[in-house]
Amino acid sequence: MTYNKTYIQELIIDKIAGTISEEDDYTLQHAIHTNPAVAKLWNEMHNELATDEAQSFFDNISENVAWDKIEPQIEQIKSIQSKQKGFINWMSIAALLCMMLSAIYFWQAKPAINTMAVKQRKKPAIELRMANGQQINLSDTAKSVINTPFANLKKGANGLSYTIGDDKTQNWNTLTIPAELDYQIALSDGTQVWLNSASSLRFPFSFTGANREVYLTGEAFFKVAKNAAHPFIVHTAQTNVQVLGTEFNVNSYQSDITTTSLVEGSVATSGQHSEKILLKPGYQAIYTPVTGFLRQPFDAGIELAWMHGRYYFHNQKLRDISEVIQRWFNLPVVFDDAARADNSLSGAIEKNKPVQVFIQNLKSSAGVDAVIKDGVLHIK
């Protein structure tokens, strides 16, 4: 009998964590005794996860306890109750596994994984390009207040804010966030915007027209200040999202997919062919030019985890996960074995941990070999 590797890995994790059901335990034991590949995977994962440190971590884990432990870390934002309970239970275990493996990586004091192979790169900087062409390095800590002809800028712990100068014309500026970093900006109307890595926001210092309009590439979370007389519109390459005052996330990283996820309030989003869809809280609109809009429920604790430096994935292709690695760690990824790109994985990535932790987890839990060479992550 052929077994799905990801499914077997989930059963093994449940077995070691002590959360496996009687039926799943029977399935796992039968697979171990009848399939040499499953037996090999069991031995490898058991040896990695059955250390004293790992076992003490797993001793009292149940599905509810696991979620209780991880929930405070991923739900600092108001979370929408998920209708996919099984998925969330697995994600809680996967998230804990990821953090536990990270701890094991440091506790065991394993030799560094070729960290010296990463070339010294110029430190990325957050940049603001103004209408007159002036470029300001917002990562420069030398100045916290910068006066410009258009606005007086103030850099603080919560990102960038500003007061409008004498020139109140609608001059357009572009805020660019490089790989590795993220940033927050408060616009002149009181709207707050959180920008993910490798994203940009084109905006005016002052909104002067009937609408408050901005242009987004990449991903951002918007907490829009209410103003019924002046709708707020987010333009992406494929969609336009119109709101009055609400909280929502827009992900436009992929050239052919744009996802708008509504946390609070209401939004209307339109596509390239005049299609239009209304959303209510807890639902997201996924748009492609070919299929149009798909509306489905989502869980804010998972969808917005990036705002707290975490990315959760479930049965996701390694090809897609590698794009997050490139954005979050500014590390190009090459698949030396092209077939590896189609491997499906479940787990989590933590932005504030070295990329070597992800590599170690990849090796331990998925049996995928990876190495950093000349500033490139090679997956074999």
C-alpha positions as CSV (number, residue, x, y, z in Angstrom):
1,M,0.0,0.0,0.0
2,T,1.3,3.5,-0.9
3,Y,1.1,6.2,1.9
4,N,1.1,9.9,1.5
5,K,4.3,11.1,3.2
6,T,2.8,14.3,4.7
7,Y,0.0,12.3,6.2
8,I,2.4,9.8,7.8
9,Q,4.5,12.7,9.1
10,E,1.4,14.2,10.8
11,L,0.6,10.8,12.4
12,I,4.2,10.4,13.6
13,I,4.0,13.9,15.2
14,D,0.7,13.1,16.8
15,K,2.1,9.8,18.1
16,I,5.1,11.4,19.7
17,A,3.0,14.3,21.0
18,G,0.6,11.8,22.6
19,T,-2.4,13.2,20.7
20,I,-3.0,10.4,18.2
21,S,-6.4,8.7,18.1
22,E,-6.8,4.9,18.4
23,E,-7.7,4.6,14.8
24,D,-4.8,6.7,13.6
25,D,-2.4,4.8,15.9
26,Y,-3.5,1.5,14.3
27,T,-3.0,3.0,10.8
28,L,0.5,4.2,11.7
29,Q,1.6,0.9,13.4
30,H,0.3,-1.0,10.4
31,A,2.2,1.3,8.0
32,I,5.4,1.0,10.0
33,H,5.3,-2.8,10.0
34,T,4.3,-3.3,6.4
35,N,6.1,-0.5,4.5
36,P,9.9,-0.2,4.8
37,A,9.8,3.5,3.7
38,V,7.4,4.4,6.5
39,A,9.5,2.4,9.0
40,K,12.6,4.4,7.9
41,L,10.7,7.7,8.3
42,W,9.5,6.7,11.7
43,N,13.0,5.8,12.9
44,E,14.4,9.1,11.6
45,M,11.7,11.3,13.1
46,H,11.5,9.4,16.3
47,N,15.3,9.7,16.8
48,E,15.1,13.4,16.1
49,L,12.1,14.1,18.3
50,A,12.4,11.6,21.1
51,T,15.3,13.5,22.8
52,D,14.8,14.3,26.5
53,E,14.3,18.0,25.6
54,A,11.7,17.2,22.9
55,Q,9.9,14.7,25.0
56,S,9.5,17.0,27.9
57,F,8.1,19.5,25.5
58,F,5.6,17.0,24.2
59,D,4.6,15.3,27.5
60,N,1.4,17.1,28.2
61,I,0.4,18.2,24.7
62,S,-3.2,17.6,23.5
63,E,-4.8,19.3,20.6
64,N,-6.5,21.8,22.9
65,V,-3.4,22.4,25.0
66,A,-1.3,22.8,21.9
67,W,-3.6,25.5,20.6
68,D,-3.8,27.2,24.0
69,K,0.0,27.5,24.0
70,I,0.4,28.8,20.5
71,E,-2.8,31.0,20.3
72,P,-1.5,33.9,22.4
73,Q,1.4,34.2,20.0
74,I,-0.5,34.2,16.7
75,E,-3.7,35.9,17.8
76,Q,-2.5,39.3,19.0
77,I,-4.8,40.6,16.3
78,K,-8.5,39.7,16.6
79,S,-8.9,36.3,15.2
80,I,-11.8,35.1,13.2
81,Q,-13.1,31.7,14.4
82,S,-12.2,29.1,11.8
83,K,-14.7,26.7,10.3
84,Q,-11.8,24.4,9.5
85,K,-11.2,22.9,13.0
86,G,-9.2,19.9,11.9
87,F,-6.8,22.2,9.9
88,I,-6.3,24.5,12.8
89,N,-5.6,21.7,15.3
90,W,-3.0,20.4,12.9
91,M,-1.5,23.9,12.4
92,S,-1.2,24.3,16.2
93,I,0.9,21.0,16.4
94,A,2.9,22.0,13.4
95,A,3.7,25.4,14.8
96,L,4.7,23.9,18.1
97,L,6.8,21.4,16.3
98,C,8.6,24.1,14.3
99,M,9.4,26.1,17.5
100,M,10.5,22.9,19.3
101,L,12.8,21.9,16.5
102,S,14.2,25.4,16.6
103,A,15.0,24.9,20.3
104,I,16.5,21.5,19.7
105,Y,18.7,23.0,17.0
106,F,20.3,25.4,19.5
107,W,20.3,23.0,22.5
108,Q,22.2,20.3,20.7
109,A,24.8,22.9,19.6
110,K,25.1,21.3,16.2
111,P,27.9,22.6,13.9
112,A,26.9,25.8,12.1
113,I,25.4,25.0,8.7
114,N,27.9,26.7,6.4
115,T,26.9,30.2,7.7
116,M,30.2,31.6,6.4
117,A,29.1,30.6,2.9
118,V,26.6,33.5,2.9
119,K,28.3,36.4,1.3
120,Q,28.3,39.7,3.1
121,R,25.5,41.7,1.5
122,K,24.6,45.4,1.8
123,K,22.2,45.8,4.6
124,P,18.7,46.3,3.1
125,A,17.1,49.7,3.7
126,I,13.5,51.0,3.8
127,E,13.3,53.8,1.3
128,L,10.9,56.7,0.7
129,R,10.9,58.3,-2.7
130,M,9.1,61.6,-2.9
131,A,7.4,63.4,-5.8
132,N,10.5,65.6,-6.4
133,G,12.7,62.5,-6.8
134,Q,14.3,62.9,-3.4
135,Q,15.1,59.5,-1.8
136,I,15.2,59.1,2.0
137,N,16.7,56.1,3.8
138,L,14.2,55.4,6.6
139,S,16.5,52.7,8.1
140,D,19.1,55.4,8.9
141,T,18.8,55.8,12.7
142,A,20.8,59.1,12.7
143,K,17.7,61.2,12.4
144,S,14.2,60.6,13.9
145,V,12.7,63.8,12.4
146,I,13.2,64.8,8.8
147,N,11.8,68.0,7.3
148,T,10.9,68.0,3.6
149,P,9.1,70.5,1.3
150,F,6.0,68.3,1.4
151,A,5.8,67.0,5.0
152,N,7.7,66.7,8.3
153,L,8.5,63.1,8.8
154,K,8.8,61.4,12.1
155,K,10.3,57.9,12.6
156,G,9.4,56.0,15.7
157,A,8.9,52.6,17.2
158,N,5.6,52.3,15.3
159,G,7.2,53.2,12.0
160,L,6.6,56.4,10.0
161,S,4.2,59.2,10.7
162,Y,4.1,62.8,9.3
163,T,2.5,66.2,9.4
164,I,1.7,67.9,6.2
165,G,3.7,71.0,5.2
166,D,2.6,74.1,3.4
167,D,2.3,72.3,0.1
168,K,-1.0,70.4,0.3
169,T,-1.2,69.3,-3.4
170,Q,-1.6,65.6,-4.0
171,N,2.1,64.7,-4.7
172,W,2.7,61.0,-4.9
173,N,5.4,59.2,-2.9
174,T,6.5,55.5,-2.9
175,L,7.5,53.7,0.3
176,T,9.5,50.6,-0.6
177,I,10.1,47.7,1.9
178,P,13.0,45.4,0.9
179,A,13.3,41.7,1.6
180,E,13.9,40.8,5.2
181,L,12.2,43.8,6.6
182,D,8.6,45.0,7.3
183,Y,7.3,48.5,8.2
184,Q,4.3,50.5,9.4
185,I,3.1,53.9,8.2
186,A,0.3,56.2,9.5
187,L,-1.3,58.2,6.6
188,S,-2.6,61.7,6.9
189,D,-6.2,60.6,7.3
190,G,-5.3,58.4,10.3
191,T,-5.3,55.1,8.3
192,Q,-2.6,52.7,9.5
193,V,-0.8,50.4,7.1
194,W,1.5,47.5,7.9
195,L,3.7,46.4,5.0
196,N,5.2,43.0,4.6
197,S,8.7,42.3,3.1
198,A,9.3,43.0,-0.6
199,S,6.3,45.3,-0.8
200,S,5.7,48.9,-1.8
201,L,3.0,51.5,-1.2
202,R,2.4,54.5,-3.5
203,F,0.5,57.2,-1.6
204,P,0.1,61.0,-1.3
205,F,1.0,62.9,1.8
206,S,-2.4,64.6,1.5
207,F,-5.6,63.2,0.2
208,T,-7.3,66.0,-1.8
209,G,-9.8,64.3,-4.1
210,A,-13.2,62.7,-3.6
211,N,-11.4,59.4,-2.9
212,R,-8.5,58.4,-0.7
213,E,-6.4,56.2,-3.1
214,V,-3.2,54.2,-2.7
215,Y,-1.3,51.7,-4.8
216,L,0.1,48.4,-3.4
217,T,2.5,45.8,-4.6
218,G,3.2,42.8,-2.4
219,E,1.2,42.5,0.9
220,A,-0.2,44.9,3.5
221,F,-2.7,45.1,6.3
222,F,-4.9,48.2,6.3
223,K,-6.7,49.7,9.3
224,V,-8.7,52.4,7.5
225,A,-9.9,55.5,9.3
226,K,-13.7,56.0,8.8
227,N,-14.8,58.7,6.4
228,A,-18.0,58.0,4.6
229,A,-17.7,61.0,2.4
230,H,-14.3,59.9,1.0
231,P,-14.0,56.1,0.2
232,F,-10.6,54.5,0.6
233,I,-9.4,52.6,-2.4
234,V,-6.4,50.2,-2.6
235,H,-5.3,49.6,-6.2
236,T,-3.3,46.4,-7.1
237,A,-2.1,45.2,-10.5
238,Q,-5.4,43.1,-10.8
239,T,-8.0,44.4,-8.3
240,N,-9.3,47.5,-6.7
241,V,-10.5,47.3,-3.1
242,Q,-12.9,50.0,-1.9
243,V,-13.9,50.7,1.7
244,L,-15.2,53.4,4.0
245,G,-13.5,52.4,7.3
246,T,-12.4,48.8,8.0
247,E,-9.6,46.3,8.6
248,F,-8.4,44.1,5.9
249,N,-5.4,42.4,4.3
250,V,-4.4,42.4,0.7
251,N,-1.8,40.0,-0.7
252,S,-0.7,40.6,-4.3
253,Y,2.7,38.9,-4.3
254,Q,1.8,36.5,-7.1
255,S,1.3,38.1,-10.5
256,D,-1.9,36.1,-11.3
257,I,-3.5,35.9,-7.8
258,T,-4.7,38.7,-5.5
259,T,-6.3,37.8,-2.1
260,T,-8.3,40.3,0.0
261,S,-9.1,39.1,3.5
262,L,-11.6,41.1,5.6
263,V,-11.3,41.2,9.4
264,E,-13.7,44.0,10.3
265,G,-16.2,46.2,8.5
266,S,-17.1,45.7,4.8
267,V,-15.2,45.9,1.5
268,A,-16.1,45.8,-2.2
269,T,-13.4,44.6,-4.6
270,S,-13.5,44.6,-8.4
271,G,-11.4,42.8,-11.0
272,Q,-10.1,43.5,-14.4
273,H,-13.3,42.7,-16.2
274,S,-15.6,44.8,-14.1
275,E,-16.5,41.8,-11.8
276,K,-17.4,43.0,-8.3
277,I,-17.7,41.1,-5.0
278,L,-18.8,42.2,-1.5
279,L,-17.2,40.7,1.6
280,K,-18.3,40.3,5.2
281,P,-15.8,39.8,8.1
282,G,-14.2,36.4,8.2
283,Y,-14.2,36.0,4.4
284,Q,-11.6,36.5,1.7
285,A,-11.9,37.1,-2.0
286,I,-9.3,35.3,-4.2
287,Y,-9.0,36.7,-7.7
288,T,-7.4,35.5,-10.9
289,P,-8.0,37.0,-14.3
290,V,-9.0,33.5,-15.6
291,T,-11.4,32.3,-12.9
292,G,-12.5,35.7,-11.5
293,F,-13.4,35.8,-7.8
294,L,-13.7,33.0,-5.3
295,R,-15.1,33.8,-1.9
296,Q,-14.2,31.6,1.1
297,P,-13.8,31.8,4.9
298,F,-10.4,32.3,6.4
299,D,-8.7,32.4,9.8
300,A,-7.1,35.7,10.8
301,G,-4.7,34.0,13.2
302,I,-3.2,32.2,10.2
303,E,-3.6,34.8,7.5
304,L,-2.2,37.7,9.5
305,A,0.6,35.8,11.3
306,W,3.1,37.6,9.0
307,M,2.5,40.7,11.1
308,H,4.1,38.9,14.0
309,G,6.9,37.3,12.1
310,R,5.4,33.9,11.4
311,Y,4.2,32.1,8.3
312,Y,2.1,29.0,8.5
313,F,1.7,26.5,5.7
314,H,-0.4,23.4,5.4
315,N,0.1,20.9,2.5
316,Q,1.8,23.7,0.6
317,K,4.3,23.1,-2.2
318,L,7.9,23.7,-1.4
319,R,8.0,25.9,-4.5
320,D,5.6,28.4,-2.9
321,I,7.3,28.2,0.5
322,S,10.6,29.0,-1.1
323,E,9.2,32.4,-2.3
324,V,8.6,33.3,1.4
325,I,12.2,32.3,2.2
326,Q,13.4,34.7,-0.5
327,R,11.3,37.5,0.7
328,W,11.9,37.1,4.5
329,F,15.6,36.2,4.4
330,N,16.7,37.9,1.2
331,L,18.1,34.5,0.1
332,P,17.7,33.2,-3.5
333,V,16.5,29.6,-3.7
334,V,17.5,27.1,-6.4
335,F,16.0,23.6,-6.7
336,D,18.9,21.4,-7.8
337,D,16.4,18.5,-7.9
338,A,13.4,20.1,-9.7
339,A,11.0,17.4,-8.4
340,R,11.6,18.7,-4.8
341,A,9.6,21.9,-5.7
342,D,6.4,19.8,-5.7
343,N,7.0,18.4,-2.2
344,S,4.0,19.3,0.0
345,L,4.9,20.4,3.6
346,S,3.1,21.6,6.7
347,G,4.6,23.7,9.4
348,A,5.7,27.2,10.2
349,I,8.6,29.7,9.5
350,E,9.7,32.2,12.1
351,K,11.2,35.4,10.6
352,N,13.2,36.2,13.8
353,K,15.1,32.9,13.7
354,P,18.1,32.2,11.5
355,V,17.3,30.6,8.1
356,Q,19.5,27.7,9.2
357,V,16.7,26.7,11.6
358,F,14.3,26.3,8.7
359,I,16.9,24.3,6.8
360,Q,17.4,22.0,9.8
361,N,13.6,21.5,10.1
362,L,13.4,20.8,6.4
363,K,16.0,18.1,6.8
364,S,14.6,16.6,10.0
365,S,10.9,16.6,9.3
366,A,10.8,16.3,5.5
367,G,14.0,14.5,4.6
368,V,14.9,17.2,2.2
369,D,18.6,18.1,1.9
370,A,19.5,21.8,1.6
371,V,22.6,23.8,1.8
372,I,23.6,27.5,1.5
373,K,26.4,28.0,-1.1
374,D,27.6,31.3,-2.4
375,G,24.7,33.2,-0.9
376,V,22.1,30.8,-2.5
377,L,20.0,28.2,-0.8
378,H,20.2,25.0,-2.8
379,I,17.5,22.4,-2.3
380,K,18.5,18.9,-3.4
